[in-house]
C-alpha cells in the first residue's frame, strides 16, 4: 500500500482533531457526558452486539436450525383403544359366560405406525438443512448492508465535522476582519459597501453552517439507530487523523479474480444459489410424494372378532389413482426456472457492480494523486498570504472575497475527495462481499 502524508493532510488532520479531541488525556476525560467517540472498529463491535435487526436475523437462523432437528424425528405411533361400556341392555357387561367361564367384557387395542417411502424423510431433512443455510446467507447479507450503511454514516459524520471545522475557522477570521472594518467605517476610512460585503460573506457562511447542522442531525439519527443509542448522545468518529491522512490504498489489478472471489463470498449471490438448490430439493420431494406411504398396524380384539383374544396385523396404502401430486410437481418445476433466472440476474449484477466499483476506486486513486495533493497544499498556504495582502491593501476587496469563497470551496472539495476515496474502497468491498481493499 502506497502511503503519503503531506503537510496539507497533516494540517487537515490537526484541524479535525482539534474539533474532536478533548483537552484531557485518555479514559474519556474532557468528553461531554452526551458525546460518544468510537473508532470504526469500535462502532462495528457495538453495532454487531446491539443492533436489533441482526438480533432478529440470528433468532430466525436459530429457528431454522431447530427445524432440522424436527425433520429428523419419526412420526409418533398411533394407539387406538375400544372399551365396551354397554351391551345387550346391560351396563358394563363384564359377567362371565356360563359355558366356559370366560369374561364377556369387550375391548380392542390397535397400534399403527406411518412409514415414509421414496426417502421422503431424508428429502425433508435436506430441505431443512438448505433452509437453514438460506437463513445464514440472509443474515450475512443483512450484516453486509447494515455494515455498509454504518461505514457510510461514519464517514458522513466525519466529513460534516471536518466541514464544520473549516466554517468555524473561516468565520473566526472573517469576524475578526469585520470587527476591524467596522472600526474603520466609524472613522470614515472605508466605504460602507465594503463593510457590508464582508458582513454578507459572514452571513453566507453562517447559513452554510446551519445547513450543515441539518445534515448532521440526519447523519446522527442514522448512527444512533444503527448503534442503538437511545439517549440522544452525539456520536463522533475518533479516527480523524486516519480519515484525512492522505493514505492511498492499492488497487487490485485483476478484476476477474475479484469476481471469482465475490462468487464465493457475496452473500446475496450465495443466497440466490442456495435458493436454487432449495427449489431443486423441493422438486425432488414433490416427486417423492407421488409414491404412497405405508401405514403398518397391529391389533388385539378381546371378544368381538372371529375368535376370542384375536391378534392381527395389517397395512394400509392409499391408491394413487387420481392424485399423483401433478400440480405441485409442475409448480416446483416452474419455481426452479424462476429461481434460475433470478440467480443468473444476480450473477450479472455481481459482475457489473464489481467492475463499476473497481473503476470508481481507480478514479478516486487517480484523483488523489501527488499532483493534486501538491496543488491543494500550495493553495492552502496562500490563505494567510491573501489575508496579509488584503490588510496591506495589496489586493482589492473583490479579489479577496473571490479568493476567500474559492478557498472555502477548495477545502470542502479536498475533504470530499478523501471521503470519496474511502467510500470507493467501501463500495468495492461491499460488491465483493469481503474486505479485499484495506
Secondary structure by P-SEA (a helix, b strand, c coil): cbbbbcaaaaaaaaaaaaacccccccccccccccbbbbcaaaaaaaaaaccaaaaaaaaaaaaaaaaaaaaacccbbbbbbbbbccccccccccccccccccccbbbbbbbbbbbbccaaaaaaaaaaaaaaaaaaaaaaaaaaaaaaaaaaaaaaaaaaaaaaaaaaaaaaaaaaaaaaaaaaaaaccccaaaaaaaaaaaaaaaaaaaaaaaaaaaaaaaaaaaaccccbbbbbbcccccccccbbbbccccaaaaaaaaaaccaaaaaaaaaaaaaaaaaaaaaaacbbbbbbbccccccccccccccccbbbbbbcccccaaaaaaaaaaaaaaaaaaaaaaaaaaaaaaaaaaaaaaaaaaaacaaaaaaaaaaaaaaaaaaaaaaaccccaaaaaaaaaaaaaaaaaaaaaaaaaaaaaaaaaaaacccccc
